Amino acid sequence: VAECASGLLNKALRGEVDFDGTGALLEAIPEFFVELVPTDGLLRPAMTLAFELQHPLYDCIYLALALQREATVVTADEKFAARTRRCGYAQQVLALEEFAKR
């Protein structure tokens, strides 16, 4: 939710949405998710991953969850995907481009 809110703020800063209308959009964000997962148990492993990958924490929270659940993260961030491949997490991260080819 925080990452979506950050994206919404960026859109408002670029003038793509009216900032005064972001309140309603912000409240609606949780409705778009099947499940919201608390980050409490993910922050420590995500910090370790962020340090190892030299990558922002937000993406590494998703990776930590994928590792915990033996799942895959699909990302449009090719830099993140490439870094995870180099560090041995290729099974947990799939670039959106690769996902689209499936």
Secondary structure, 3 states (H helix, E strand, C coil): CHHHHHHHHHHHHCCCCCHHHHHHHHHHHHHHCCCCCCCHHHHHHHHHHHHHHCCCHHHHHHHHHHHHHCCCEEECCHHHHHHHHHCCCCCCEEEHHHHHHC
